Every structure is written in C-alpha cells, then in structure tokens.
C-alpha cells in the first residue's frame, strides 16, 4: 500500500482501504458470533 501511495496510484490505495474495512467488519462479526455462542449464560 505504501508503494501505491508513493506512486500516486489512488485507485489501489482506495481498493486496499475498502479491503481492510471489509476484513475488519468480518472479524468483528465473527467475534460477536463467537461471544454469543461462548457466553450464552451471560444475561443481556
């Protein structure tokens, strides 16, 4: 990403940002599901 940023390849930088956001959203969703499954006994 740094190389694309230095060479002014805006499209690549934006694509990497979107991919990073999607990966973060996926990890967050998986963690929420894991918490619901593992901590079913906890009151909400």
GUTISE-873624 format. One line per 8 residues: number of its first residue (from 1); their letters; for each residue x, y, z of N, C-alpha, C. Coordinates in nm, 3 decimals. Layout:
N
NUM> a> X,Y,Z,X,Y,Z,X,Y,Z  ... .
This chain:
44
1> xxxxxxxx> 0.083,-0.119,0.000,0.000,0.000,0.000,0.087,0.125,0.000  0.197,0.123,0.072,0.285,0.240,0.079,0.343,0.270,-0.059  0.378,0.165,-0.132,0.433,0.183,-0.266,0.329,0.248,-0.358  0.206,0.202,-0.350,0.098,0.260,-0.432,0.074,0.405,-0.393  0.086,0.433,-0.264,0.067,0.570,-0.215,0.178,0.661,-0.268  0.301,0.612,-0.267,0.415,0.693,-0.312,0.408,0.718,-0.463  0.354,0.623,-0.538,0.346,0.637,-0.683,0.215,0.702,-0.728  0.137,0.753,-0.632,0.011,0.823,-0.660,-0.088,0.733,-0.733 .
9> xxxxxxxx> -0.098,0.607,-0.694,-0.195,0.514,-0.751,-0.318,0.512,-0.659  -0.398,0.616,-0.673,-0.511,0.636,-0.584,-0.609,0.519,-0.586  -0.631,0.462,-0.702,-0.727,0.352,-0.713,-0.685,0.233,-0.626  -0.556,0.203,-0.628,-0.506,0.092,-0.546,-0.519,0.124,-0.398  -0.487,0.246,-0.361,-0.495,0.285,-0.220,-0.639,0.272,-0.171  -0.734,0.320,-0.250,-0.875,0.311,-0.211,-0.920,0.166,-0.205  -0.876,0.085,-0.301,-0.911,-0.058,-0.300,-0.857,-0.126,-0.175  -0.733,-0.096,-0.136,-0.677,-0.153,-0.014,-0.753,-0.107,0.109 .
17> xxxxxxxx> -0.797,0.017,0.110,-0.874,0.067,0.224,-1.008,-0.005,0.235  -1.073,-0.028,0.122,-1.201,-0.100,0.122,-1.180,-0.244,0.169  -1.076,-0.308,0.119,-1.047,-0.446,0.161,-1.020,-0.452,0.310  -0.942,-0.358,0.361,-0.912,-0.355,0.504,-1.040,-0.336,0.585  -1.129,-0.251,0.538,-1.256,-0.230,0.606,-1.342,-0.355,0.607  -1.347,-0.425,0.494,-1.426,-0.548,0.486,-1.369,-0.657,0.578  -1.238,-0.668,0.582,-1.175,-0.765,0.671,-1.206,-0.731,0.817  -1.199,-0.604,0.850,-1.232,-0.561,0.986,-1.376,-0.590,1.022 .
25> xxxxxxxx> -1.467,-0.567,0.929,-1.609,-0.595,0.952,-1.631,-0.745,0.970  -1.564,-0.826,0.890,-1.575,-0.971,0.900,-1.524,-1.021,1.035  -1.410,-0.970,1.078,-1.354,-1.010,1.208,-1.448,-0.969,1.321  -1.504,-0.849,1.313,-1.596,-0.802,1.415,-1.720,-0.892,1.422  -1.775,-0.926,1.306,-1.893,-1.012,1.301,-1.864,-1.149,1.359  -1.748,-1.205,1.324,-1.710,-1.336,1.377,-1.693,-1.331,1.529  -1.636,-1.224,1.580,-1.617,-1.212,1.724,-1.750,-1.198,1.797  -1.844,-1.124,1.740,-1.977,-1.110,1.801,-2.047,-1.246,1.805 .
33> xxxxxxxx> -2.039,-1.321,1.695,-2.100,-1.454,1.691,-2.033,-1.548,1.791  -1.901,-1.542,1.801,-1.829,-1.626,1.897,-1.869,-1.589,2.040  -1.882,-1.461,2.067,-1.922,-1.418,2.201,-2.062,-1.469,2.234  -2.155,-1.458,2.139,-2.291,-1.506,2.163,-2.292,-1.657,2.188  -2.210,-1.730,2.116,-2.207,-1.875,2.131,-2.139,-1.917,2.262  -2.027,-1.854,2.292,-1.948,-1.895,2.408,-2.002,-1.842,2.539  -2.071,-1.729,2.535,-2.120,-1.667,2.659,-2.272,-1.665,2.663  -2.333,-1.776,2.628,-2.480,-1.784,2.627,-2.538,-1.766,2.766 .
41> xxxx> -2.463,-1.799,2.869,-2.511,-1.791,3.006,-2.520,-1.648,3.057  -2.448,-1.557,2.993,-2.444,-1.418,3.041,-2.575,-1.347,3.010  -2.629,-1.275,3.105,-2.753,-1.200,3.084,-2.727,-1.082,2.991  -2.822,-1.054,2.905,-2.807,-0.941,2.812,-2.877,-0.818,2.862 .
